[in-house]
Amino acid sequence: MPTSYDWGYASRPCFWGKEPATLVRRVATCISDRPSRILDLGCGDGKNSAYLSALGHEVLAIDSSELAICNAKAAWPDSGTTHWLVKDMTSLVFDPLRFRVVIATGSLHLLRHR
């Protein structure tokens, strides 16, 4: 499904850069006591997911853009504990206890108000 950011994902790999968000780095320090399951909603091209995966966390990285997920897989081929999924986050249903942390940097503003 084409998204509003596909023009950026098509223009270059790692459209959002390779450095994880500052808030994600802070969250990582708070959960450094043990590996955790993390849900990254609107993961884009994967910089936050790859960072958390490199720290030993299991990450489910979801974005509605196929281009973003393709770029993420190409940019972070060694992120073995990241599971990439193309899906609209508004259609997801999960057990609330499945994940220790849910991150959604730069995606919540795209949700429609009802």
C-alpha positions, -999 to 999 in steps of 0.1 A, spaced: 0 0 0 16 33 -10 21 57 19 27 94 23 64 88 28 70 65 -2 85 94 -22 113 96 4 118 58 6 120 57 -32 145 86 -33 172 70 -12 179 42 13 178 52 49 157 82 42 155 89 80 192 83 86 209 55 105 211 69 140 183 58 164 160 84 179 172 100 212 141 88 229 147 52 217 182 54 231 168 65 265 142 37 265 170 12 257 188 23 289 156 17 309 153 -19 297 189 -29 297 183 -53 326 171 -81 302 163 -88 266 127 -77 258 101 -80 231 95 -47 215 69 -35 190 80 -7 167 50 8 150 57 28 119 93 16 118 101 33 86 134 22 72 143 5 105 169 25 123 153 22 157 144 -15 153 179 -24 142 194 -5 171 172 -23 196 179 -56 179 216 -50 181 212 -46 219 197 -81 221 160 -73 220 134 -91 198 117 -65 177 86 -67 156 90 -38 132 58 -28 113 53 -3 86 25 1 60 51 10 33 65 -19 14 93 4 2 102 12 38 104 -24 48 124 -33 17 149 -5 25 151 -17 61 159 -53 52 186 -40 28 201 -15 53 200 -39 83 206 -74 69 222 -86 102 193 -76 124 185 -112 132 161 -105 160 140 -80 141 110 -94 123 99 -70 95 62 -68 86 43 -47 61 9 -39 78 -13 -10 86 -9 -4 123 -46 5 127 -55 -31 119 -33 -48 145 -46 -68 174 -21 -80 201 -21 -95 235 -11 -64 257 14 -85 276 32 -97 245 55 -67 244 74 -50 271 78 -18 251 59 -3 222 76 26 203 60 47 176 84 75 168 72 97 140 40 78 131 12 87 155 5 120 138 -5 101 107 -34 84 124 -69 97 115 -90 112 142 -124 96 146 
